[in-house]
Amino acid sequence: MDDISITDLWDRVTGTQPDPPWWLVAFVGLVALAAVLHGPTWRLARNTVTIAHEGGHALVALLTGRKLDGIKLHSDTSGVTVSRGKPHGPGMIFTALAGYVTPPLLGLFFALLLAAGRITLMLWFSLALLGAMLIMIRNAYGVLSVVATGAIIFGVSWLGSAEVQAGFAYLAAWFLLFAATRPVVELQRMRARHMAPSSDADQLAHLTGVPGLAWVSLFGATALLALLAGGALLVPDVDLPDLPGLPSTADF
């Protein structure tokens, strides 16, 4: 591989790339949806959502002045982020709120980057987030999960063709947008069975006095709105050919 200067690398990361063909965007969107709906695939792919979820807790904890002790990711796709600070107040509320809203908002942000043609930037931004998160991981499975995810993204962004990079980037954005709703549904099912007494929604209920179901509804609404907005950005414009024997739009 030829040597690449810092300037060339910067131009490569921050430059724009051409839009992928519409069929590729549609295909990876269907693949992402299938990954969410298919149980065995979901159990593996859900690790990505957990990374975003716990990363959201960690980022907001730092932004609100809390001391971040560490993050653990588990093989059952659960996770925990431990921070220190006041056990009540806005900082704790926003930290608890951040988990379930981060995956859909991150998916929406990725959709904005892709709509602007920033495919490589989106991939490298993901790498930067994973690198920052890796510093705070405190268990072996968490390290493995973050490193493996980062290695896949780096391999695609560095070695993949433009079409492969585009397909992977759109797949990631679609997946986060589609996947954000399922954990919310799973959360409410567990709450209904009294299996999640310390869930984010119940912690928020304790902190604010607002019922946990209201917070679950907020999580779900955020996921659905992000899917609608992000989907509108990702869905390609398809120019259909004029049918023989019919006047074209220019004739009207």
C-alpha positions in Angstrom: 0.0 0.0 0.0 1.3 3.4 -0.9 2.2 5.9 1.9 -0.6 8.3 2.6 0.2 11.7 4.0 -1.8 13.3 6.8 -3.2 15.8 4.3 -4.3 12.9 2.0 -5.9 11.1 5.0 -7.7 14.2 6.1 -9.1 14.8 2.6 -10.1 11.2 2.4 -12.0 11.3 5.7 -13.6 14.7 5.3 -14.3 14.6 1.6 -17.6 13.7 0.0 -18.4 10.4 -1.7 -20.9 9.8 -4.5 -24.3 8.4 -3.5 -24.6 4.6 -3.8 -27.1 3.1 -6.3 -30.7 3.1 -5.0 -30.9 -0.7 -5.1 -27.9 -1.0 -2.7 -29.5 1.4 -0.2 -32.8 -0.5 -0.4 -31.1 -3.9 -0.1 -29.0 -3.1 3.0 -32.2 -1.5 4.5 -34.0 -4.8 4.1 -31.0 -6.7 5.5 -31.0 -4.4 8.6 -34.7 -4.9 9.1 -34.2 -8.7 8.8 -31.4 -8.6 11.4 -33.8 -6.9 13.9 -36.7 -9.3 13.2 -34.7 -12.5 13.1 -34.2 -13.8 16.6 -30.7 -15.5 16.4 -29.3 -12.6 14.3 -30.8 -10.1 16.7 -29.1 -11.6 19.7 -25.7 -11.1 18.1 -26.4 -7.7 16.5 -28.0 -6.3 19.6 -24.5 -5.9 21.0 -24.1 -2.9 18.7 -27.2 -1.3 20.3 -25.9 -2.0 23.7 -22.6 -0.3 22.9 -24.5 2.8 21.7 -26.8 2.6 24.7 -24.1 2.5 27.3 -22.0 5.0 25.4 -24.9 7.4 25.6 -25.0 7.0 29.4 -21.3 7.5 29.6 -21.2 10.6 27.4 -24.0 12.4 29.1 -22.6 11.5 32.6 -19.4 13.3 31.6 -21.2 16.2 30.0 -23.2 16.8 33.1 -20.2 16.8 35.4 -20.5 13.3 36.8 -17.4 11.1 37.4 -17.4 8.1 35.1 -16.1 5.0 36.8 -16.5 2.6 33.9 -18.6 0.6 31.5 -19.3 -3.1 31.3 -20.8 -5.0 28.4 -22.0 -8.5 28.9 -22.5 -11.5 26.6 -26.3 -11.5 27.2 -26.3 -8.0 25.5 -26.9 -6.2 28.8 -24.6 -3.5 30.0 -24.0 -1.2 32.9 -22.4 2.3 33.2 -21.3 3.4 36.6 -20.8 7.1 37.4 -20.5 9.0 40.6 -22.1 12.3 41.6 -25.3 13.5 43.1 -27.9 10.7 43.3 -30.5 13.1 42.1 -30.9 16.3 40.1 -30.6 17.1 36.3 -27.3 15.3 35.9 -28.6 12.0 37.1 -31.8 12.4 35.2 -30.2 13.2 31.8 -27.7 10.4 32.4 -30.5 7.8 33.0 -32.5 9.2 30.0 -29.6 9.0 27.6 -29.4 5.2 27.2 -32.5 4.4 25.2 -32.5 7.6 23.1 -28.9 7.4 22.0 -29.2 4.5 19.4 -32.0 6.2 17.4 -30.4 9.7 17.6 -27.1 8.2 16.5 -28.8 6.5 13.6 -30.4 9.8 12.7 -27.0 11.6 12.9 -25.5 8.9 10.6 -28.4 9.4 8.2 -27.6 13.2 8.1 -24.0 12.5 7.3 -24.8 10.0 4.6 -27.3 12.3 3.0 -24.5 14.9 2.8 -22.2 12.3 1.1 -19.9 12.0 4.1 -19.7 8.2 4.0 -16.0 7.9 5.1 -16.5 10.6 7.8 -19.4 8.6 9.2 -17.3 5.5 9.5 -14.3 7.2 11.1 -16.5 9.1 13.5 -17.8 5.7 14.6 -14.2 4.6 15.1 -13.5 7.7 17.2 -16.5 7.0 19.4 -15.5 3.4 19.9 -11.9 4.4 20.7 -13.1 6.9 23.4 -15.4 4.3 24.8 -12.8 1.6 24.9 -10.8 3.6 27.5 -13.6 3.2 30.0 -14.5 -0.5 29.4 -13.9 -2.5 32.5 -14.5 -6.1 31.5 -13.0 -8.6 29.0 -16.2 -9.2 27.0 -16.7 -5.4 26.7 -13.2 -5.0 25.3 -13.7 -7.8 22.9 -17.1 -6.4 21.7 -15.8 -2.9 21.2 -12.5 -3.9 19.6 -14.2 -6.4 17.2 -16.8 -3.8 16.1 -14.0 -1.2 15.6 -11.9 -3.7 13.6 -14.8 -4.4 11.2 -15.4 -0.7 10.7 -11.7 0.1 10.2 -11.3 -2.8 7.7 -14.3 -1.7 5.7 -13.2 2.0 5.7 -9.6 1.3 4.9 -9.7 -1.7 2.5 -13.2 -1.7 1.1 -14.2 -0.3 -2.3 -16.3 2.8 -2.4 -19.4 0.7 -3.0 -18.6 -1.6 -0.1 -18.0 1.4 2.3 -21.3 2.9 1.2 -23.2 -0.3 1.6 -21.8 -0.9 5.1 -22.4 2.7 6.2 -26.0 2.6 5.1 -26.4 -0.8 6.7 -25.2 0.6 10.0 -27.5 3.6 9.8 -30.5 1.6 8.9 -29.8 -0.9 11.6 -29.6 1.6 14.4 -32.8 3.2 13.2 -34.7 -0.1 12.9 -33.1 -1.6 16.0 -33.9 1.3 18.4 -37.5 0.3 18.9 -37.1 -3.4 19.8 -35.2 -2.8 23.1 -38.0 -0.4 24.2 -40.6 -3.1 23.5 -38.5 -5.7 25.3 -38.1 -3.3 28.2 -41.8 -2.8 28.7 -42.5 -6.5 28.5 -40.0 -7.1 31.3 -41.5 -4.3 33.3 -45.0 -5.8 32.9 -43.6 -9.0 34.3 -41.9 -7.2 37.2 -38.5 -8.4 35.8 -36.8 -5.0 35.5 -37.3 -3.1 38.7 -34.1 -1.1 38.2 -34.6 -0.2 34.5 -33.8 3.2 33.2 -37.5 4.0 33.0 -38.0 3.0 36.7 -34.9 5.0 37.8 -36.3 8.0 36.0 -39.7 7.5 37.7 -37.9 7.5 41.0 -35.9 10.6 40.2 -38.8 12.6 38.7 -42.1 11.2 40.0 -43.2 10.7 36.4 -44.5 7.2 35.9 -42.1 4.7 34.3 -44.6 4.0 31.4 -44.3 7.6 30.4 -40.6 7.3 30.1 -40.9 4.1 28.1 -43.4 6.0 25.8 -40.8 8.8 25.4 -38.1 6.2 24.5 -40.5 4.6 21.9 -41.6 8.0 20.4 -37.9 9.0 20.0 -37.1 5.8 18.2 -40.1 6.1 15.9 -39.5 9.7 15.0 -35.9 9.1 14.4 -36.8 6.2 12.1 -39.2 8.4 10.1 -36.8 11.3 9.8 -33.7 9.1 9.2 -35.6 6.9 6.7 -36.6 10.0 4.8 -33.0 10.9 4.5 -31.8 7.5 3.5 -34.5 6.4 1.1 -33.1 7.1 -2.4 -34.8 9.1 -5.2 -35.5 6.7 -8.0 -35.9 8.1 -11.5 -38.3 5.7 -13.3 -38.0 5.6 -17.1 -41.0 6.9 -19.1 -43.2 4.1 -20.3 -43.4 3.7 -24.1 -46.4 5.4 -25.6 -47.0 7.6 -22.6 -46.2 11.3 -22.6 -43.3 12.3 -20.4 -43.6 14.9 -17.6 -42.0 17.4 -19.9 -45.0 17.3 -22.2 -47.4 18.7 -19.6 
